[in-house]
Amino acid sequence: MVQAAHTNWGGGKGRGVKADDNLVAALCLGCHYEIDQGKDLSRQERQEMWLKAHHRTVDALRDTWPIDIPLPDAKI
């Protein structure tokens, strides 16, 4: 199963507010949990893991990305 994992580092995220939907990465449940609550990775490792997945997600969706929504910069 794949889940939409929003960034935890910027993108309009705040208490009780998810980041913008264009800042999402397709992740399995285990990876999503590890990025959000994982204790075995440093903050930097979790950010890098999410960013790599985000780049793969955007690349996979590039041909179907809505014209009126800019592609994310992904330098979060």
PQR file of N, CA, C, O and H, with PARSE charges and radii, in Angstrom:
ATOM      1  N   MET A   1       0.846  -1.172   0.000 -0.4000 1.5000
ATOM      2  CA  MET A   1       0.000   0.000   0.000 -0.0000 2.0000
ATOM      3  C   MET A   1       0.896   1.241   0.000  0.5500 1.7000
ATOM      4  O   MET A   1       1.943   1.263   0.646 -0.5500 1.4000
ATOM      5  N   VAL A   2       0.476   2.254  -0.721 -0.4000 1.5000
ATOM      6  CA  VAL A   2       1.221   3.511  -0.806 -0.0000 2.0000
ATOM      7  C   VAL A   2       0.406   4.606  -0.126  0.5500 1.7000
ATOM      8  O   VAL A   2      -0.818   4.658  -0.243 -0.5500 1.4000
ATOM      9  H   VAL A   2      -0.375   2.236  -1.246  0.4000 1.0000
ATOM     10  N   GLN A   3       1.118   5.479   0.590 -0.4000 1.5000
ATOM     11  CA  GLN A   3       0.473   6.606   1.259 -0.0000 2.0000
ATOM     12  C   GLN A   3       1.084   7.913   0.773  0.5500 1.7000
ATOM     13  O   GLN A   3       2.240   7.951   0.351 -0.5500 1.4000
ATOM     14  H   GLN A   3       2.112   5.436   0.685  0.4000 1.0000
ATOM     15  N   ALA A   4       0.304   8.975   0.837 -0.4000 1.5000
ATOM     16  CA  ALA A   4       0.797  10.316   0.512 -0.0000 2.0000
ATOM     17  C   ALA A   4       1.411  10.904   1.777  0.5500 1.7000
ATOM     18  O   ALA A   4       0.710  11.174   2.753 -0.5500 1.4000
ATOM     19  H   ALA A   4      -0.634   8.945   1.180  0.4000 1.0000
ATOM     20  N   ALA A   5       2.723  11.099   1.749 -0.4000 1.5000
ATOM     21  CA  ALA A   5       3.433  11.649   2.905 -0.0000 2.0000
ATOM     22  C   ALA A   5       3.786  13.106   2.616  0.5500 1.7000
ATOM     23  O   ALA A   5       4.650  13.390   1.787 -0.5500 1.4000
ATOM     24  H   ALA A   5       3.292  10.880   0.956  0.4000 1.0000
ATOM     25  N   HIS A   6       3.116  14.021   3.303 -0.4000 1.5000
ATOM     26  CA  HIS A   6       3.401  15.442   3.137 -0.0000 2.0000
ATOM     27  C   HIS A   6       4.704  15.787   3.851  0.5500 1.7000
ATOM     28  O   HIS A   6       5.096  15.125   4.812 -0.5500 1.4000
ATOM     29  H   HIS A   6       2.414  13.790   3.977  0.4000 1.0000
ATOM     30  N   THR A   7       5.367  16.840   3.362 -0.4000 1.5000
ATOM     31  CA  THR A   7       6.596  17.278   4.012 -0.0000 2.0000
ATOM     32  C   THR A   7       6.318  17.743   5.438  0.5500 1.7000
ATOM     33  O   THR A   7       5.248  18.279   5.729 -0.5500 1.4000
ATOM     34  H   THR A   7       5.048  17.378   2.581  0.4000 1.0000
ATOM     35  N   ASN A   8       7.270  17.538   6.302 -0.4000 1.5000
ATOM     36  CA  ASN A   8       7.195  18.042   7.675 -0.0000 2.0000
ATOM     37  C   ASN A   8       8.071  19.281   7.850  0.5500 1.7000
ATOM     38  O   ASN A   8       8.195  19.809   8.955 -0.5500 1.4000
ATOM     39  H   ASN A   8       8.139  17.103   6.065  0.4000 1.0000
ATOM     40  N   TRP A   9       8.675  19.739   6.759 -0.4000 1.5000
ATOM     41  CA  TRP A   9       9.656  20.813   6.818 -0.0000 2.0000
ATOM     42  C   TRP A   9       9.283  21.911   5.842  0.5500 1.7000
ATOM     43  O   TRP A   9       9.822  21.984   4.738 -0.5500 1.4000
ATOM     44  H   TRP A   9       8.574  19.311   5.861  0.4000 1.0000
ATOM     45  N   GLY A  10       8.370  22.751   6.248 -0.4000 1.5000
ATOM     46  CA  GLY A  10       7.957  23.858   5.391 -0.0000 2.0000
ATOM     47  C   GLY A  10       6.683  23.543   4.649  0.5500 1.7000
ATOM     48  O   GLY A  10       5.931  22.649   5.038 -0.5500 1.4000
ATOM     49  H   GLY A  10       7.931  22.692   7.144  0.4000 1.0000
ATOM     50  N   GLY A  11       6.438  24.282   3.574 -0.4000 1.5000
ATOM     51  CA  GLY A  11       5.284  24.029   2.740 -0.0000 2.0000
ATOM     52  C   GLY A  11       3.951  24.400   3.367  0.5500 1.7000
ATOM     53  O   GLY A  11       2.911  23.869   2.978 -0.5500 1.4000
ATOM     54  H   GLY A  11       7.048  25.008   3.259  0.4000 1.0000
ATOM     55  N   GLY A  12       3.974  25.309   4.335 -0.4000 1.5000
ATOM     56  CA  GLY A  12       2.733  25.746   4.974 -0.0000 2.0000
ATOM     57  C   GLY A  12       2.288  24.866   6.121  0.5500 1.7000
ATOM     58  O   GLY A  12       1.213  25.079   6.680 -0.5500 1.4000
ATOM     59  H   GLY A  12       4.819  25.740   4.651  0.4000 1.0000
ATOM     60  N   LYS A  13       3.099  23.876   6.484 -0.4000 1.5000
ATOM     61  CA  LYS A  13       2.738  22.981   7.584 -0.0000 2.0000
ATOM     62  C   LYS A  13       2.759  23.741   8.903  0.5500 1.7000
ATOM     63  O   LYS A  13       3.635  24.567   9.155 -0.5500 1.4000
ATOM     64  H   LYS A  13       3.973  23.704   6.029  0.4000 1.0000
ATOM     65  N   GLY A  14       1.788  23.443   9.719 -0.4000 1.5000
ATOM     66  CA  GLY A  14       1.706  24.042  11.045 -0.0000 2.0000
ATOM     67  C   GLY A  14       0.906  23.119  11.946  0.5500 1.7000
ATOM     68  O   GLY A  14       0.492  22.039  11.525 -0.5500 1.4000
ATOM     69  H   GLY A  14       1.075  22.772   9.514  0.4000 1.0000
ATOM     70  N   ARG A  15       0.693  23.528  13.152 -0.4000 1.5000
ATOM     71  CA  ARG A  15      -0.053  22.698  14.093 -0.0000 2.0000
ATOM     72  C   ARG A  15      -1.439  22.383  13.531  0.5500 1.7000
ATOM     73  O   ARG A  15      -2.268  23.276  13.357 -0.5500 1.4000
ATOM     74  H   ARG A  15       1.029  24.405  13.494  0.4000 1.0000
ATOM     75  N   GLY A  16      -1.674  21.112  13.254 -0.4000 1.5000
ATOM     76  CA  GLY A  16      -2.958  20.674  12.732 -0.0000 2.0000
ATOM     77  C   GLY A  16      -3.180  20.987  11.263  0.5500 1.7000
ATOM     78  O   GLY A  16      -4.281  20.784  10.751 -0.5500 1.4000
ATOM     79  H   GLY A  16      -1.001  20.386  13.396  0.4000 1.0000
ATOM     80  N   VAL A  17      -2.145  21.482  10.567 -0.4000 1.5000
ATOM     81  CA  VAL A  17      -2.271  21.845   9.155 -0.0000 2.0000
ATOM     82  C   VAL A  17      -1.217  21.087   8.359  0.5500 1.7000
ATOM     83  O   VAL A  17      -0.026  21.166   8.660 -0.5500 1.4000
ATOM     84  H   VAL A  17      -1.250  21.647  10.983  0.4000 1.0000
ATOM     85  N   LYS A  18      -1.659  20.357   7.348 -0.4000 1.5000
ATOM     86  CA  LYS A  18      -0.739  19.636   6.470 -0.0000 2.0000
ATOM     87  C   LYS A  18      -0.095  20.611   5.498  0.5500 1.7000
ATOM     88  O   LYS A  18      -0.644  21.677   5.216 -0.5500 1.4000
ATOM     89  H   LYS A  18      -2.627  20.293   7.103  0.4000 1.0000
ATOM     90  N   ALA A  19       1.065  20.243   4.992 -0.4000 1.5000
ATOM     91  CA  ALA A  19       1.723  21.024   3.956 -0.0000 2.0000
ATOM     92  C   ALA A  19       0.887  20.946   2.684  0.5500 1.7000
ATOM     93  O   ALA A  19       0.002  20.100   2.556 -0.5500 1.4000
ATOM     94  H   ALA A  19       1.511  19.378   5.221  0.4000 1.0000
ATOM     95  N   ASP A  20       1.180  21.832   1.761 -0.4000 1.5000
ATOM     96  CA  ASP A  20       0.483  21.866   0.483 -0.0000 2.0000
ATOM     97  C   ASP A  20       0.560  20.504  -0.208  0.5500 1.7000
ATOM     98  O   ASP A  20       1.558  19.795  -0.078 -0.5500 1.4000
ATOM     99  H   ASP A  20       1.899  22.520   1.865  0.4000 1.0000
ATOM    100  N   ASP A  21      -0.484  20.142  -0.934 -0.4000 1.5000
ATOM    101  CA  ASP A  21      -0.550  18.828  -1.571 -0.0000 2.0000
ATOM    102  C   ASP A  21       0.495  18.611  -2.658  0.5500 1.7000
ATOM    103  O   ASP A  21       0.760  17.463  -3.016 -0.5500 1.4000
ATOM    104  H   ASP A  21      -1.295  20.718  -1.040  0.4000 1.0000
ATOM    105  N   ASN A  22       1.095  19.665  -3.195 -0.4000 1.5000
ATOM    106  CA  ASN A  22       2.145  19.422  -4.197 -0.0000 2.0000
ATOM    107  C   ASN A  22       3.482  19.088  -3.541  0.5500 1.7000
ATOM    108  O   ASN A  22       4.455  18.796  -4.236 -0.5500 1.4000
ATOM    109  H   ASN A  22       0.880  20.597  -2.904  0.4000 1.0000
ATOM    110  N   LEU A  23       3.536  19.127  -2.224 -0.4000 1.5000
ATOM    111  CA  LEU A  23       4.736  18.730  -1.479 -0.0000 2.0000
ATOM    112  C   LEU A  23       4.477  17.398  -0.797  0.5500 1.7000
ATOM    113  O   LEU A  23       4.384  17.305   0.427 -0.5500 1.4000
ATOM    114  H   LEU A  23       2.746  19.363  -1.660  0.4000 1.0000
ATOM    115  N   VAL A  24       4.364  16.371  -1.629 -0.4000 1.5000
ATOM    116  CA  VAL A  24       3.995  15.049  -1.163 -0.0000 2.0000
ATOM    117  C   VAL A  24       4.956  14.022  -1.753  0.5500 1.7000
ATOM    118  O   VAL A  24       5.521  14.216  -2.829 -0.5500 1.4000
ATOM    119  H   VAL A  24       4.439  16.446  -2.623  0.4000 1.0000
ATOM    120  N   ALA A  25       5.123  12.937  -1.028 -0.4000 1.5000
ATOM    121  CA  ALA A  25       5.942  11.823  -1.513 -0.0000 2.0000
ATOM    122  C   ALA A  25       5.128  10.546  -1.355  0.5500 1.7000
ATOM    123  O   ALA A  25       4.456  10.346  -0.343 -0.5500 1.4000
ATOM    124  H   ALA A  25       4.664  12.779  -0.153  0.4000 1.0000
ATOM    125  N   ALA A  26       5.193   9.691  -2.360 -0.4000 1.5000
ATOM    126  CA  ALA A  26       4.519   8.398  -2.281 -0.0000 2.0000
ATOM    127  C   ALA A  26       5.417   7.446  -1.497  0.5500 1.7000
ATOM    128  O   ALA A  26       6.518   7.120  -1.940 -0.5500 1.4000
ATOM    129  H   ALA A  26       5.738   9.854  -3.183  0.4000 1.0000
ATOM    130  N   LEU A  27       4.949   7.001  -0.337 -0.4000 1.5000
ATOM    131  CA  LEU A  27       5.743   6.136   0.546 -0.0000 2.0000
ATOM    132  C   LEU A  27       4.917   4.962   1.039  0.5500 1.7000
ATOM    133  O   LEU A  27       3.694   5.051   1.144 -0.5500 1.4000
ATOM    134  H   LEU A  27       4.054   7.266   0.023  0.4000 1.0000
ATOM    135  N   CYS A  28       5.589   3.867   1.339 -0.4000 1.5000
ATOM    136  CA  CYS A  28       4.911   2.754   1.996 -0.0000 2.0000
ATOM    137  C   CYS A  28       4.634   3.162   3.448  0.5500 1.7000
ATOM    138  O   CYS A  28       5.200   4.131   3.953 -0.5500 1.4000
ATOM    139  H   CYS A  28       6.583   3.794   1.254  0.4000 1.0000
ATOM    140  N   LEU A  29       3.765   2.415   4.097 -0.4000 1.5000
ATOM    141  CA  LEU A  29       3.388   2.715   5.475 -0.0000 2.0000
ATOM    142  C   LEU A  29       4.603   2.774   6.405  0.5500 1.7000
ATOM    143  O   LEU A  29       4.721   3.689   7.221 -0.5500 1.4000
ATOM    144  H   LEU A  29       3.304   1.627   3.686  0.4000 1.0000
ATOM    145  N   GLY A  30       5.504   1.796   6.278 -0.4000 1.5000
ATOM    146  CA  GLY A  30       6.678   1.756   7.152 -0.0000 2.0000
ATOM    147  C   GLY A  30       7.591   2.957   6.971  0.5500 1.7000
ATOM    148  O   GLY A  30       8.072   3.529   7.950 -0.5500 1.4000
ATOM    149  H   GLY A  30       5.409   1.053   5.615  0.4000 1.0000
ATOM    150  N   CYS A  31       7.833   3.341   5.721 -0.4000 1.5000
ATOM    151  CA  CYS A  31       8.693   4.500   5.456 -0.0000 2.0000
ATOM    152  C   CYS A  31       8.029   5.792   5.926  0.5500 1.7000
ATOM    153  O   CYS A  31       8.691   6.675   6.471 -0.5500 1.4000
ATOM    154  H   CYS A  31       7.443   2.876   4.926  0.4000 1.0000
ATOM    155  N   HIS A  32       6.712   5.895   5.711 -0.4000 1.5000
ATOM    156  CA  HIS A  32       5.980   7.082   6.168 -0.0000 2.0000
ATOM    157  C   HIS A  32       6.107   7.213   7.685  0.5500 1.7000
ATOM    158  O   HIS A  32       6.380   8.299   8.196 -0.5500 1.4000
ATOM    159  H   HIS A  32       6.174   5.178   5.269  0.4000 1.0000
ATOM    160  N   TYR A  33       5.910   6.123   8.391 -0.4000 1.5000
ATOM    161  CA  TYR A  33       6.038   6.133   9.845 -0.0000 2.0000
ATOM    162  C   TYR A  33       7.467   6.519  10.253  0.5500 1.7000
ATOM    163  O   TYR A  33       7.656   7.339  11.151 -0.5500 1.4000
ATOM    164  H   TYR A  33       5.687   5.241   7.975  0.4000 1.0000
ATOM    165  N   GLU A  34       8.463   5.929   9.595 -0.4000 1.5000
ATOM    166  CA  GLU A  34       9.859   6.195   9.944 -0.0000 2.0000
ATOM    167  C   GLU A  34      10.207   7.667   9.767  0.5500 1.7000
ATOM    168  O   GLU A  34      10.940   8.239  10.574 -0.5500 1.4000
ATOM    169  H   GLU A  34       8.309   5.262   8.866  0.4000 1.0000
ATOM    170  N   ILE A  35       9.682   8.277   8.715 -0.4000 1.5000
ATOM    171  CA  ILE A  35       9.944   9.707   8.485 -0.0000 2.0000
ATOM    172  C   ILE A  35       9.216  10.558   9.523  0.5500 1.7000
ATOM    173  O   ILE A  35       9.784  11.526  10.030 -0.5500 1.4000
ATOM    174  H   ILE A  35       9.087   7.813   8.059  0.4000 1.0000
ATOM    175  N   ASP A  36       7.982  10.217   9.842 -0.4000 1.5000
ATOM    176  CA  ASP A  36       7.200  11.032  10.771 -0.0000 2.0000
ATOM    177  C   ASP A  36       7.555  10.809  12.238  0.5500 1.7000
ATOM    178  O   ASP A  36       7.671  11.774  12.994 -0.5500 1.4000
ATOM    179  H   ASP A  36       7.521   9.431   9.430  0.4000 1.0000
ATOM    180  N   GLN A  37       7.727   9.573  12.647 -0.4000 1.5000
ATOM    181  CA  GLN A  37       7.953   9.280  14.060 -0.0000 2.0000
ATOM    182  C   GLN A  37       9.199   8.464  14.338  0.5500 1.7000
ATOM    183  O   GLN A  37       9.488   8.144  15.492 -0.5500 1.4000
ATOM    184  H   GLN A  37       7.634   8.789  12.033  0.4000 1.0000
ATOM    185  N   GLY A  38       9.928   8.130  13.314 -0.4000 1.5000
ATOM    186  CA  GLY A  38      11.061   7.230  13.483 -0.0000 2.0000
ATOM    187  C   GLY A  38      12.111   7.729  14.447  0.5500 1.7000
ATOM    188  O   GLY A  38      12.510   8.893  14.402 -0.5500 1.4000
ATOM    189  H   GLY A  38       9.694   8.390  12.377  0.4000 1.0000
ATOM    190  N   LYS A  39      12.555   6.846  15.317 -0.4000 1.5000
ATOM    191  CA  LYS A  39      13.578   7.206  16.296 -0.0000 2.0000
ATOM    192  C   LYS A  39      14.957   6.732  15.868  0.5500 1.7000
ATOM    193  O   LYS A  39      15.961   7.094  16.482 -0.5500 1.4000
ATOM    194  H   LYS A  39      12.230   5.900  15.353  0.4000 1.0000
ATOM    195  N   ASP A  40      15.010   5.916  14.806 -0.4000 1.5000
ATOM    196  CA  ASP A  40      16.278   5.341  14.378 -0.0000 2.0000
ATOM    197  C   ASP A  40      17.022   6.211  13.360  0.5500 1.7000
ATOM    198  O   ASP A  40      18.165   5.915  13.013 -0.5500 1.4000
ATOM    199  H   ASP A  40      14.194   5.622  14.307  0.4000 1.0000
ATOM    200  N   LEU A  41      16.382   7.279  12.881 -0.4000 1.5000
ATOM    201  CA  LEU A  41      17.006   8.167  11.910 -0.0000 2.0000
ATOM    202  C   LEU A  41      17.121   9.572  12.489  0.5500 1.7000
ATOM    203  O   LEU A  41      16.272  10.001  13.271 -0.5500 1.4000
ATOM    204  H   LEU A  41      15.453   7.519  13.162  0.4000 1.0000
ATOM    205  N   SER A  42      18.167  10.277  12.103 -0.4000 1.5000
ATOM    206  CA  SER A  42      18.299  11.674  12.519 -0.0000 2.0000
ATOM    207  C   SER A  42      17.318  12.532  11.718  0.5500 1.7000
ATOM    208  O   SER A  42      16.762  12.076  10.718 -0.5500 1.4000
ATOM    209  H   SER A  42      18.856   9.928  11.468  0.4000 1.0000
ATOM    210  N   ARG A  43      17.113  13.743  12.147 -0.4000 1.5000
ATOM    211  CA  ARG A  43      16.236  14.676  11.428 -0.0000 2.0000
ATOM    212  C   ARG A  43      16.730  14.846   9.990  0.5500 1.7000
ATOM    213  O   ARG A  43      15.929  14.841   9.055 -0.5500 1.4000
ATOM    214  H   ARG A  43      17.565  14.113  12.959  0.4000 1.0000
ATOM    215  N   GLN A  44      18.024  14.995   9.814 -0.4000 1.5000
ATOM    216  CA  GLN A  44      18.585  15.170   8.479 -0.0000 2.0000
ATOM    217  C   GLN A  44      18.347  13.923   7.616  0.5500 1.7000
ATOM    218  O   GLN A  44      18.009  14.045   6.438 -0.5500 1.4000
ATOM    219  H   GLN A  44      18.675  15.000  10.574  0.4000 1.0000
ATOM    220  N   GLU A  45      18.519  12.748   8.183 -0.4000 1.5000
ATOM    221  CA  GLU A  45      18.285  11.509   7.443 -0.0000 2.0000
ATOM    222  C   GLU A  45      16.815  11.381   7.023  0.5500 1.7000
ATOM    223  O   GLU A  45      16.511  10.930   5.918 -0.5500 1.4000
ATOM    224  H   GLU A  45      18.794  12.649   9.139  0.4000 1.0000
ATOM    225  N   ARG A  46      15.913  11.784   7.921 -0.4000 1.5000
ATOM    226  CA  ARG A  46      14.487  11.734   7.599 -0.0000 2.0000
ATOM    227  C   ARG A  46      14.149  12.728   6.497  0.5500 1.7000
ATOM    228  O   ARG A  46      13.370  12.417   5.596 -0.5500 1.4000
ATOM    229  H   ARG A  46      16.160  12.150   8.818  0.4000 1.0000
ATOM    230  N   GLN A  47      14.734  13.930   6.563 -0.4000 1.5000
ATOM    231  CA  GLN A  47      14.499  14.926   5.517 -0.0000 2.0000
ATOM    232  C   GLN A  47      15.016  14.432   4.173  0.5500 1.7000
ATOM    233  O   GLN A  47      14.333  14.573   3.159 -0.5500 1.4000
ATOM    234  H   GLN A  47      15.367  14.183   7.295  0.4000 1.0000
ATOM    235  N   GLU A  48      16.212  13.857   4.154 -0.4000 1.5000
ATOM    236  CA  GLU A  48      16.793  13.349   2.910 -0.0000 2.0000
ATOM    237  C   GLU A  48      15.964  12.201   2.345  0.5500 1.7000
ATOM    238  O   GLU A  48      15.771  12.116   1.132 -0.5500 1.4000
ATOM    239  H   GLU A  48      16.766  13.743   4.979  0.4000 1.0000
ATOM    240  N   MET A  49      15.476  11.323   3.208 -0.4000 1.5000
ATOM    241  CA  MET A  49      14.647  10.199   2.785 -0.0000 2.0000
ATOM    242  C   MET A  49      13.366  10.709   2.134  0.5500 1.7000
ATOM    243  O   MET A  49      12.973  10.229   1.070 -0.5500 1.4000
ATOM    244  H   MET A  49      15.634  11.392   4.193  0.4000 1.0000
ATOM    245  N   TRP A  50      12.715  11.682   2.769 -0.4000 1.5000
ATOM    246  CA  TRP A  50      11.486  12.246   2.213 -0.0000 2.0000
ATOM    247  C   TRP A  50      11.781  12.943   0.890  0.5500 1.7000
ATOM    248  O   TRP A  50      11.040  12.761  -0.076 -0.5500 1.4000
ATOM    249  H   TRP A  50      13.034  12.073   3.633  0.4000 1.0000
ATOM    250  N   LEU A  51      12.839  13.730   0.825 -0.4000 1.5000
ATOM    251  CA  LEU A  51      13.141  14.501  -0.377 -0.0000 2.0000
ATOM    252  C   LEU A  51      13.415  13.584  -1.575  0.5500 1.7000
ATOM    253  O   LEU A  51      12.964  13.871  -2.684 -0.5500 1.4000
ATOM    254  H   LEU A  51      13.441  13.879   1.610  0.4000 1.0000
ATOM    255  N   LYS A  52      14.138  12.501  -1.367 -0.4000 1.5000
ATOM    256  CA  LYS A  52      14.386  11.537  -2.449 -0.0000 2.0000
ATOM    257  C   LYS A  52      13.068  10.940  -2.939  0.5500 1.7000
ATOM    258  O   LYS A  52      12.847  10.814  -4.143 -0.5500 1.4000
ATOM    259  H   LYS A  52      14.504  12.268  -0.467  0.4000 1.0000
ATOM    260  N   ALA A  53      12.203  10.578  -2.006 -0.4000 1.5000
ATOM    261  CA  ALA A  53      10.906  10.009  -2.383 -0.0000 2.0000
ATOM    262  C   ALA A  53      10.048  11.058  -3.092  0.5500 1.7000
ATOM    263  O   ALA A  53       9.320  10.737  -4.031 -0.5500 1.4000
ATOM    264  H   ALA A  53      12.383  10.681  -1.028  0.4000 1.0000
ATOM    265  N   HIS A  54      10.134  12.299  -2.645 -0.4000 1.5000
ATOM    266  CA  HIS A  54       9.379  13.387  -3.281 -0.0000 2.0000
ATOM    267  C   HIS A  54       9.830  13.571  -4.726  0.5500 1.7000
ATOM    268  O   HIS A  54       8.998  13.701  -5.624 -0.5500 1.4000
ATOM    269  H   HIS A  54      10.725  12.561  -1.882  0.4000 1.0000
ATOM    270  N   HIS A  55      11.126  13.582  -4.953 -0.4000 1.5000
ATOM    271  CA  HIS A  55      11.648  13.725  -6.320 -0.0000 2.0000
ATOM    272  C   HIS A  55      11.157  12.578  -7.208  0.5500 1.7000
ATOM    273  O   HIS A  55      10.749  12.806  -8.346 -0.5500 1.4000
ATOM    274  H   HIS A  55      11.802  13.476  -4.224  0.4000 1.0000
ATOM    275  N   ARG A  56      11.196  11.362  -6.694 -0.4000 1.5000
ATOM    276  CA  ARG A  56      10.710  10.209  -7.468 -0.0000 2.0000
ATOM    277  C   ARG A  56       9.220  10.342  -7.764  0.5500 1.7000
ATOM    278  O   ARG A  56       8.773  10.020  -8.865 -0.5500 1.4000
ATOM    279  H   ARG A  56      11.528  11.177  -5.769  0.4000 1.0000
ATOM    280  N   THR A  57       8.450  10.817  -6.785 -0.4000 1.5000
ATOM    281  CA  THR A  57       7.011  10.979  -6.964 -0.0000 2.0000
ATOM    282  C   THR A  57       6.710  12.020  -8.041  0.5500 1.7000
ATOM    283  O   THR A  57       5.898  11.779  -8.934 -0.5500 1.4000
ATOM    284  H   THR A  57       8.813  11.079  -5.891  0.4000 1.0000
ATOM    285  N   VAL A  58       7.365  13.172  -7.951 -0.4000 1.5000
ATOM    286  CA  VAL A  58       7.144  14.238  -8.940 -0.0000 2.0000
ATOM    287  C   VAL A  58       7.559  13.759 -10.330  0.5500 1.7000
ATOM    288  O   VAL A  58       6.851  14.005 -11.306 -0.5500 1.4000
ATOM    289  H   VAL A  58       8.025  13.367  -7.225  0.4000 1.0000
ATOM    290  N   ASP A  59       8.695  13.081 -10.426 -0.4000 1.5000
ATOM    291  CA  ASP A  59       9.142  12.568 -11.723 -0.0000 2.0000
ATOM    292  C   ASP A  59       8.119  11.593 -12.307  0.5500 1.7000
ATOM    293  O   ASP A  59       7.851  11.618 -13.508 -0.5500 1.4000
ATOM    294  H   ASP A  59       9.271  12.881  -9.633  0.4000 1.0000
ATOM    295  N   ALA A  60       7.550  10.740 -11.462 -0.4000 1.5000
ATOM    296  CA  ALA A  60       6.569   9.766 -11.927 -0.0000 2.0000
ATOM    297  C   ALA A  60       5.276  10.431 -12.398  0.5500 1.7000
ATOM    298  O   ALA A  60       4.591   9.913 -13.280 -0.5500 1.4000
ATOM    299  H   ALA A  60       7.768  10.719 -10.486  0.4000 1.0000
ATOM    300  N   LEU A  61       4.949  11.575 -11.810 -0.4000 1.5000
ATOM    301  CA  LEU A  61       3.698  12.266 -12.134 -0.0000 2.0000
ATOM    302  C   LEU A  61       3.881  13.396 -13.143  0.5500 1.7000
ATOM    303  O   LEU A  61       2.899  14.011 -13.559 -0.5500 1.4000
ATOM    304  H   LEU A  61       5.505  11.996 -11.094  0.4000 1.0000
ATOM    305  N   ARG A  62       5.098  13.674 -13.537 -0.4000 1.5000
ATOM    306  CA  ARG A  62       5.412  14.838 -14.377 -0.0000 2.0000
ATOM    307  C   ARG A  62       4.518  14.946 -15.622  0.5500 1.7000
ATOM    308  O   ARG A  62       4.053  16.040 -15.944 -0.5500 1.4000
ATOM    309  H   ARG A  62       5.896  13.175 -13.199  0.4000 1.0000
ATOM    310  N   ASP A  63       4.272  13.850 -16.315 -0.4000 1.5000
ATOM    311  CA  ASP A  63       3.483  13.895 -17.550 -0.0000 2.0000
ATOM    312  C   ASP A  63       1.997  14.119 -17.301  0.5500 1.7000
ATOM    313  O   ASP A  63       1.270  14.500 -18.218 -0.5500 1.4000
ATOM    314  H   ASP A  63       4.649  12.962 -16.054  0.4000 1.0000
ATOM    315  N   THR A  64       1.542  13.892 -16.094 -0.4000 1.5000
ATOM    316  CA  THR A  64       0.120  14.078 -15.783 -0.0000 2.0000
ATOM    317  C   THR A  64      -0.114  15.231 -14.803  0.5500 1.7000
ATOM    318  O   THR A  64      -1.238  15.440 -14.348 -0.5500 1.4000
ATOM    319  H   THR A  64       2.133  13.582 -15.348  0.4000 1.0000
ATOM    320  N   TRP A  65       0.947  15.979 -14.479 -0.4000 1.5000
ATOM    321  CA  TRP A  65       0.830  17.086 -13.521 -0.0000 2.0000
ATOM    322  C   TRP A  65      -0.124  18.146 -14.071  0.5500 1.7000
ATOM    323  O   TRP A  65      -0.002  18.510 -15.241 -0.5500 1.4000
ATOM    324  H   TRP A  65       1.860  15.809 -14.850  0.4000 1.0000
ATOM    325  N   PRO A  66      -1.062  18.653 -13.283 -0.5600 1.5000
ATOM    326  CA  PRO A  66      -2.003  19.673 -13.766  0.2800 2.0000
ATOM    327  C   PRO A  66      -1.276  20.923 -14.268  0.5500 1.7000
ATOM    328  O   PRO A  66      -0.341  21.406 -13.628 -0.5500 1.4000
ATOM    329  N   ILE A  67      -1.710  21.434 -15.400 -0.4000 1.5000
ATOM    330  CA  ILE A  67      -1.061  22.591 -16.036 -0.0000 2.0000
ATOM    331  C   ILE A  67      -1.109  23.824 -15.134  0.5500 1.7000
ATOM    332  O   ILE A  67      -0.157  24.605 -15.116 -0.5500 1.4000
ATOM    333  H   ILE A  67      -2.469  21.042 -15.919  0.4000 1.0000
ATOM    334  N   ASP A  68      -2.186  24.011 -14.395 -0.4000 1.5000
ATOM    335  CA  ASP A  68      -2.354  25.222 -13.591 -0.0000 2.0000
ATOM    336  C   ASP A  68      -1.665  25.161 -12.231  0.5500 1.7000
ATOM    337  O   ASP A  68      -1.786  26.097 -11.441 -0.5500 1.4000
ATOM    338  H   ASP A  68      -2.959  23.376 -14.410  0.4000 1.0000
ATOM    339  N   ILE A  69      -0.949  24.084 -11.945 -0.4000 1.5000
ATOM    340  CA  ILE A  69      -0.231  23.961 -10.674 -0.0000 2.0000
ATOM    341  C   ILE A  69       1.261  23.831 -10.976  0.5500 1.7000
ATOM    342  O   ILE A  69       1.681  22.894 -11.655 -0.5500 1.4000
ATOM    343  H   ILE A  69      -0.851  23.323 -12.586  0.4000 1.0000
ATOM    344  N   PRO A  70       2.067  24.780 -10.466 -0.5600 1.5000
ATOM    345  CA  PRO A  70       3.503  24.694 -10.755  0.2800 2.0000
ATOM    346  C   PRO A  70       4.143  23.467 -10.122  0.5500 1.7000
ATOM    347  O   PRO A  70       3.777  23.052  -9.022 -0.5500 1.4000
ATOM    348  N   LEU A  71       5.103  22.899 -10.836 -0.4000 1.5000
ATOM    349  CA  LEU A  71       5.862  21.787 -10.267 -0.0000 2.0000
ATOM    350  C   LEU A  71       6.593  22.296  -9.032  0.5500 1.7000
ATOM    351  O   LEU A  71       7.115  23.410  -9.046 -0.5500 1.4000
ATOM    352  H   LEU A  71       5.401  23.236 -11.729  0.4000 1.0000
ATOM    353  N   PRO A  72       6.640  21.509  -7.974 -0.5600 1.5000
ATOM    354  CA  PRO A  72       7.313  21.949  -6.747  0.2800 2.0000
ATOM    355  C   PRO A  72       8.814  22.068  -6.938  0.5500 1.7000
ATOM    356  O   PRO A  72       9.424  21.324  -7.706 -0.5500 1.4000
ATOM    357  N   ASP A  73       9.393  23.021  -6.220 -0.4000 1.5000
ATOM    358  CA  ASP A  73      10.832  23.244  -6.254 -0.0000 2.0000
ATOM    359  C   ASP A  73      11.563  22.149  -5.488  0.5500 1.7000
ATOM    360  O   ASP A  73      12.652  21.732  -5.883 -0.5500 1.4000
ATOM    361  H   ASP A  73       8.897  23.625  -5.597  0.4000 1.0000
ATOM    362  N   ALA A  74      10.974  21.689  -4.410 -0.4000 1.5000
ATOM    363  CA  ALA A  74      11.482  20.554  -3.612 -0.0000 2.0000
ATOM    364  C   ALA A  74      12.806  20.819  -2.946  0.5500 1.7000
ATOM    365  O   ALA A  74      13.584  19.886  -2.750 -0.5500 1.4000
ATOM    366  H   ALA A  74      10.090  22.027  -4.090  0.4000 1.0000
ATOM    367  N   LYS A  75      13.092  22.047  -2.591 -0.4000 1.5000
ATOM    368  CA  LYS A  75      14.308  22.338  -1.836 -0.0000 2.0000
ATOM    369  C   LYS A  75      13.923  22.629  -0.380  0.5500 1.7000
ATOM    370  O   LYS A  75      14.400  23.591   0.222 -0.5500 1.4000
ATOM    371  H   LYS A  75      12.460  22.805  -2.750  0.4000 1.0000
ATOM    372  N   ILE A  76      13.083  21.807   0.148 -0.4000 1.5000
ATOM    373  CA  ILE A  76      12.571  21.971   1.521 -0.0000 2.0000
ATOM    374  C   ILE A  76      13.622  21.483   2.499  0.5500 1.7000
ATOM    375  O   ILE A  76      13.406  21.527   3.710 -0.5500 1.4000
ATOM    376  H   ILE A  76      12.695  21.026  -0.341  0.4000 1.0000
TER
END
